[in-house]
């Protein structure tokens, strides 16, 4: 039986590790074509020696010598630098997992799309900044997008099973992060080590901070608009502290259909890898008691700055989601480096959106190209850093 070939961009991150765990357990069904990492050369070496891929790529060019010296295979093809990551994306695979964090994942995504297959995407920032371009390219080359984020994967599954029904509302669930119901005084004391501890999920540092500010959910509103081709007004956020319901859809026949399960990324990743057939031989006991005492709170987005900023950005469109994403990345990094406080993050993002949108000359009627996106992104990062320096 022919094995399904897989390329994993961001193989040493949490999504990549989850995918490789599933592949490890199903080596008769999958073979690894490409593995990439940003800087973690030691882990990439271990994975290359274990899975014997066709090619490996490291974004940090200074580490290519270590990668070559410590990998066992003589037939391995090596790539280095950002250009090398894009070259690696030109290798044909049945499935590409896009799990590079941030806009650095956009060019590899656009290159991999040209080669068809399924694009399993966990890189919400690229969809936020360039969703229209990505979908246009997918339609051109016959590439299918399957979302890997827990919430979007849940919605995807619900819609797959109810294609004949018309969507009324899509509900994205949010745990509220570790600081839900904290007072402003409490939030002033928050340290980076506090913000990276999500109560229900094991995630990377950046996405954990986004979860704490609710910006993660703001970005997911924009992502859902592109993924499910709905109006943003149809997408609502519910605070659901237990993280058992991952997505709910209200249809026009008055049905509410939800996807429920334990908060573990292995479920959406497994679903995506085995789509469209499912892993039929997988047998797991489901404890119905996990549905006990679930709570859902429809929130006033005006009380949550991140959601308000995201909603305004998606309505304005064009450059605004790009600025939102870029300024948030810089602000979160600055918080993790202890250059700004937790409460400063969204203040900086808000100031950056106002500042950058006035200074950039690309008008709202301009059809964005990839180079425009990176120009706006770069400008937003520079201006956000300037704002942070001024706050010092």
C-alpha positions as CSV (number, residue, x, y, z in Angstrom):
1,X,0.0,0.0,0.0
2,X,1.3,3.4,-1.0
3,X,2.2,5.5,2.0
4,X,1.0,9.1,2.3
5,X,3.9,11.6,2.0
6,X,4.1,14.5,4.5
7,X,6.2,17.7,4.8
8,X,6.2,19.3,8.2
9,X,7.2,23.0,8.4
10,X,7.9,23.7,12.0
11,X,8.7,20.1,12.9
12,X,10.2,20.9,16.3
13,X,7.2,23.0,17.6
14,X,4.2,21.7,19.4
15,X,2.1,21.0,16.3
16,X,5.0,19.4,14.5
17,X,5.7,17.1,17.5
18,X,2.1,16.1,17.7
19,X,2.0,15.2,14.0
20,X,5.2,13.2,14.3
21,X,3.8,11.3,17.3
22,X,0.9,10.2,15.0
23,X,3.2,9.3,12.2
24,X,5.4,7.3,14.6
25,X,2.4,5.2,15.5
26,X,1.4,4.8,11.9
27,X,4.6,4.2,9.9
28,X,2.9,1.8,7.6
29,X,0.6,4.7,6.4
30,X,2.9,7.7,6.3
31,X,6.4,8.6,5.2
32,X,8.1,11.9,6.0
33,X,9.4,13.9,3.0
34,X,10.5,17.2,4.6
35,X,11.3,18.4,8.1
36,X,12.1,22.0,8.9
37,X,13.0,24.0,12.0
38,X,13.8,27.6,12.8
39,X,16.8,27.2,15.1
40,X,16.5,23.9,17.0
41,X,19.1,22.0,15.1
42,X,19.7,19.4,17.8
43,X,16.0,18.3,17.7
44,X,16.0,18.4,13.9
45,X,19.0,16.1,13.8
46,X,17.2,13.6,16.1
47,X,14.1,13.7,13.9
48,X,16.1,13.4,10.7
49,X,17.9,10.3,12.0
50,X,14.6,8.8,13.2
51,X,12.3,9.4,10.2
52,X,14.9,9.4,7.4
53,X,13.2,12.2,5.3
54,X,14.0,13.2,1.7
55,X,15.1,16.7,2.8
56,X,15.6,18.8,5.9
57,X,15.8,22.6,6.3
58,X,17.0,24.9,9.0
59,X,16.1,28.6,8.9
60,X,19.2,29.5,11.0
61,X,22.0,29.3,8.3
62,X,24.7,29.3,11.0
63,X,23.6,25.8,12.0
64,X,23.7,24.0,8.7
65,X,27.2,22.6,9.3
66,X,26.0,20.9,12.5
67,X,22.9,19.6,10.7
68,X,25.1,18.0,7.9
69,X,27.7,16.6,10.3
70,X,25.3,14.9,12.7
71,X,22.7,13.4,10.4
72,X,23.3,9.8,9.5
73,X,21.9,9.6,6.0
74,X,24.2,10.2,3.0
75,X,21.2,10.8,0.7
76,X,19.6,13.6,2.6
77,X,19.1,16.9,0.8
78,X,19.8,20.0,2.9
79,X,18.4,23.5,2.8
80,X,19.3,26.6,4.9
81,X,18.0,30.1,5.5
82,X,14.6,31.5,4.8
83,X,15.2,30.9,1.1
84,X,16.0,27.3,1.9
85,X,12.7,26.8,3.7
86,X,10.9,28.1,0.6
87,X,12.9,25.7,-1.6
88,X,12.0,22.8,0.7
89,X,8.3,23.8,0.2
90,X,8.7,23.1,-3.6
91,X,9.1,19.3,-2.9
92,X,5.9,17.5,-3.7
93,X,4.0,15.9,-0.7
94,X,0.5,14.6,-0.3
95,X,0.1,16.6,2.9
96,X,1.9,19.7,4.0
97,X,1.7,20.8,7.6
98,X,2.2,24.5,7.9
99,X,3.2,25.1,11.6
100,X,5.8,27.9,11.3
101,X,4.8,30.6,13.7
102,X,4.1,34.1,12.4
103,X,4.3,35.6,8.9
104,X,7.6,33.8,8.3
105,X,5.3,30.9,7.3
106,X,3.6,32.7,4.4
107,X,6.1,32.2,1.6
108,X,6.6,28.5,2.3
109,X,2.8,28.1,2.4
110,X,2.4,29.8,-1.0
111,X,5.2,27.7,-2.5
112,X,3.7,24.4,-1.2
113,X,0.2,25.4,-2.5
114,X,1.6,25.2,-6.1
115,X,2.1,21.5,-5.7
116,X,-1.4,20.5,-4.7
117,X,-2.4,18.0,-2.0
118,X,-3.7,18.9,1.4
119,X,-2.5,22.0,3.3
120,X,-3.0,21.4,7.0
121,X,-2.5,24.8,8.4
122,X,-1.8,25.9,12.0
123,X,-0.3,29.2,10.9
124,X,-3.2,31.6,11.7
125,X,-1.0,34.7,11.2
126,X,-0.5,34.0,7.5
127,X,-4.2,33.5,6.9
128,X,-5.0,36.7,8.9
129,X,-2.5,38.7,6.7
130,X,-3.0,37.0,3.4
131,X,-6.1,34.8,3.5
132,X,-7.5,36.0,0.2
133,X,-4.2,35.4,-1.6
134,X,-3.8,31.9,-0.1
135,X,-7.3,30.9,-1.0
136,X,-6.9,32.3,-4.5
137,X,-3.7,30.2,-5.0
138,X,-5.4,27.1,-3.5
139,X,-8.2,27.3,-6.0
140,X,-5.7,27.8,-8.8
141,X,-3.7,24.7,-8.0
142,X,-6.4,22.5,-6.5
143,X,-5.0,22.5,-3.0
144,X,-7.3,21.8,-0.1
145,X,-7.0,23.6,3.2
146,X,-7.7,21.7,6.4
147,X,-7.4,23.9,9.6
148,X,-5.4,22.4,12.5
149,X,-6.3,24.9,15.2
150,X,-8.6,23.1,17.6
151,X,-11.5,25.5,17.2
152,X,-11.4,25.8,13.4
153,X,-10.8,22.1,12.9
154,X,-13.9,21.5,15.0
155,X,-16.0,23.9,12.9
156,X,-14.5,22.2,9.7
157,X,-15.7,18.8,11.0
158,X,-19.2,20.1,11.8
159,X,-19.5,21.7,8.3
160,X,-18.2,18.6,6.5
161,X,-21.0,16.6,8.0
162,X,-23.7,19.2,7.3
163,X,-22.9,20.6,3.8
164,X,-26.6,21.0,2.9
165,X,-27.4,23.3,5.8
166,X,-27.1,27.1,5.8
167,X,-24.9,28.6,8.5
168,X,-26.5,31.1,10.9
169,X,-23.7,31.6,13.4
170,X,-20.3,30.1,14.1
171,X,-19.3,30.1,17.8
172,X,-15.6,30.0,18.6
173,X,-14.8,29.0,22.2
174,X,-12.2,30.6,24.4
175,X,-10.9,29.4,27.8
176,X,-10.4,33.0,28.8
177,X,-6.8,32.3,29.6
178,X,-5.1,32.2,33.0
179,X,-6.2,35.7,34.0
180,X,-9.9,35.6,33.3
181,X,-11.7,37.8,36.0
182,X,-8.4,39.2,37.2
183,X,-8.6,42.8,38.4
184,X,-6.5,45.5,36.6
185,X,-4.3,45.6,39.7
186,X,-3.7,41.9,39.4
187,X,-2.9,42.2,35.7
188,X,-0.3,44.9,36.5
189,X,1.7,42.2,38.3
190,X,1.6,39.6,35.6
191,X,5.0,38.3,34.5
192,X,5.9,36.4,31.3
193,X,6.2,33.1,33.2
194,X,2.6,33.5,34.4
195,X,1.2,34.3,31.0
196,X,2.7,31.3,29.2
197,X,0.7,28.9,31.5
198,X,-2.6,28.2,29.8
199,X,-5.0,26.5,32.2
200,X,-6.1,23.8,29.7
201,X,-3.8,23.7,26.7
202,X,-0.1,23.0,26.2
203,X,1.0,25.6,23.7
204,X,4.0,27.7,22.6
205,X,5.0,30.9,24.4
206,X,3.6,33.4,21.8
207,X,0.2,31.7,21.4
208,X,-0.1,31.3,25.2
209,X,0.3,35.1,25.7
210,X,-2.2,35.6,22.9
211,X,-4.6,33.4,24.7
212,X,-4.1,35.4,27.9
213,X,-4.9,38.7,26.1
214,X,-7.7,37.1,24.0
215,X,-5.8,38.2,20.8
216,X,-5.6,34.6,19.8
217,X,-9.4,34.6,19.6
218,X,-9.4,37.9,17.8
219,X,-7.0,36.5,15.1
220,X,-9.3,33.4,14.9
221,X,-12.3,35.6,14.0
222,X,-10.4,36.8,11.0
223,X,-9.1,33.3,10.2
224,X,-12.6,31.9,10.4
225,X,-13.9,34.5,8.0
226,X,-11.5,33.3,5.4
227,X,-11.6,29.6,6.2
228,X,-15.4,29.3,6.1
229,X,-16.2,32.1,3.7
230,X,-18.7,33.8,6.1
231,X,-19.4,37.3,7.1
232,X,-17.5,38.3,10.3
233,X,-20.8,39.3,11.9
234,X,-21.7,35.6,11.8
235,X,-18.7,34.6,14.0
236,X,-19.1,35.0,17.7
237,X,-16.8,34.2,20.7
238,X,-18.0,32.3,23.8
239,X,-16.0,32.1,27.0
240,X,-16.0,28.4,27.8
241,X,-13.6,27.8,30.7
242,X,-13.6,24.0,30.5
243,X,-12.2,23.8,26.8
244,X,-14.4,20.7,26.1
245,X,-16.5,22.3,23.4
246,X,-14.2,23.3,20.6
247,X,-16.7,24.8,18.2
248,X,-20.4,25.2,17.8
249,X,-22.4,26.0,14.7
250,X,-26.0,27.3,14.6
251,X,-27.8,26.5,11.3
252,X,-30.8,28.0,9.8
253,X,-32.9,24.9,10.6
254,X,-32.5,25.9,14.3
255,X,-30.0,23.1,15.0
256,X,-27.0,23.8,17.2
257,X,-24.3,21.3,16.5
258,X,-21.1,21.2,18.6
259,X,-17.8,19.3,18.6
260,X,-16.7,18.1,22.0
261,X,-13.6,16.4,23.3
262,X,-10.6,16.6,25.6
263,X,-8.3,19.7,25.2
264,X,-5.5,17.9,23.3
265,X,-4.1,18.9,19.9
266,X,-3.7,15.2,18.9
267,X,-7.4,15.0,17.9
268,X,-7.5,17.8,15.3
269,X,-4.1,16.8,13.9
270,X,-5.1,13.2,13.7
271,X,-8.3,14.1,11.9
272,X,-6.4,16.2,9.4
273,X,-3.8,13.6,8.6
274,X,-6.4,10.9,8.0
275,X,-9.0,13.1,6.2
276,X,-11.3,12.4,4.5
277,X,-11.5,8.8,5.7
278,X,-10.9,9.2,9.4
279,X,-8.8,6.8,11.4
280,X,-11.4,4.1,11.5
281,X,-9.4,1.5,13.4
282,X,-8.7,4.0,16.3
283,X,-10.6,3.0,19.4
284,X,-10.8,5.3,22.4
285,X,-13.2,5.3,25.2
286,X,-15.2,8.5,25.4
287,X,-16.4,9.5,28.9
288,X,-19.8,11.2,28.6
289,X,-19.2,12.8,32.0
290,X,-16.8,15.3,30.4
291,X,-20.0,17.1,29.3
292,X,-21.1,17.7,32.9
293,X,-21.2,21.3,34.2
294,X,-20.2,23.0,31.0
295,X,-20.7,26.7,30.9
296,X,-20.9,29.2,28.0
297,X,-20.8,33.0,28.3
298,X,-21.6,35.2,25.4
299,X,-19.4,38.2,25.9
300,X,-19.6,41.9,25.2
301,X,-16.6,42.4,22.8
302,X,-16.5,46.1,23.7
303,X,-15.1,45.0,27.1
304,X,-12.2,43.0,25.5
305,X,-9.8,45.2,23.6
306,X,-8.2,42.4,21.6
307,X,-11.6,41.3,20.2
308,X,-12.6,44.9,19.5
309,X,-9.3,45.6,17.6
310,X,-9.6,42.4,15.6
311,X,-13.3,43.1,14.7
312,X,-12.4,46.6,13.6
313,X,-9.4,45.3,11.5
314,X,-11.4,42.7,9.7
315,X,-14.2,45.2,8.8
316,X,-11.6,47.7,7.5
317,X,-9.7,44.9,5.7
318,X,-6.7,45.6,3.4
319,X,-3.8,46.7,5.5
320,X,-5.5,46.6,8.9
321,X,-5.3,42.8,9.7
322,X,-1.6,42.9,8.6
323,X,-0.8,45.7,11.0
324,X,-2.8,44.1,13.8
325,X,-0.9,40.8,13.4
326,X,2.6,42.4,13.0
327,X,2.2,44.8,15.9
328,X,0.9,42.1,18.2
329,X,3.8,39.8,17.4
330,X,6.3,42.6,18.3
331,X,4.4,43.6,21.4
332,X,4.2,40.0,22.7
333,X,7.9,39.5,22.0
334,X,8.6,42.7,23.9
335,X,6.5,41.5,26.8
336,X,8.3,38.2,26.9
337,X,11.6,40.1,26.9
338,X,10.2,42.2,29.8
339,X,10.5,45.4,27.8
340,X,6.8,46.2,28.4
341,X,4.1,45.1,30.9
342,X,1.3,42.7,30.2
343,X,-1.2,45.6,30.2
344,X,1.0,47.4,27.7
345,X,0.6,44.8,25.0
346,X,-2.8,45.8,23.6
347,X,-2.2,49.5,24.2
348,X,0.9,49.2,22.0
349,X,-1.1,47.3,19.3
350,X,-3.9,49.9,19.3
351,X,-1.4,52.8,19.0
352,X,0.4,51.0,16.2
353,X,-2.7,50.4,14.2
354,X,-3.5,54.1,14.3
355,X,0.0,55.2,13.7
356,X,0.9,52.8,10.9
357,X,-2.4,53.0,9.0
358,X,-1.9,56.8,8.7
359,X,1.8,56.5,7.5
360,X,1.4,53.8,4.9
361,X,0.6,55.0,1.4
362,X,-1.2,51.9,0.1
363,X,-4.8,52.8,-0.2
364,X,-7.8,50.7,0.8
365,X,-8.8,50.1,-2.9
366,X,-5.4,48.7,-3.7
367,X,-5.4,44.9,-4.4
368,X,-2.7,43.5,-2.1
369,X,0.1,41.5,-3.5
370,X,2.5,39.3,-1.5
371,X,5.2,42.0,-1.6
372,X,2.8,44.6,-0.4
373,X,1.9,42.4,2.6
374,X,5.6,42.1,3.6
375,X,6.1,45.8,3.1
376,X,3.2,46.7,5.4
377,X,4.3,44.0,7.9
378,X,7.8,45.3,8.0
379,X,6.6,48.9,8.4
380,X,4.3,47.9,11.2
381,X,7.1,46.1,13.0
382,X,9.4,49.1,12.8
383,X,6.8,51.5,14.0
384,X,5.7,49.2,16.8
385,X,9.3,49.0,18.0
386,X,9.4,52.8,17.9
387,X,6.3,53.1,20.0
388,X,7.7,50.7,22.5
389,X,11.0,52.6,22.7
390,X,9.0,55.9,23.2
391,X,7.2,54.2,26.1
392,X,10.5,53.5,27.7
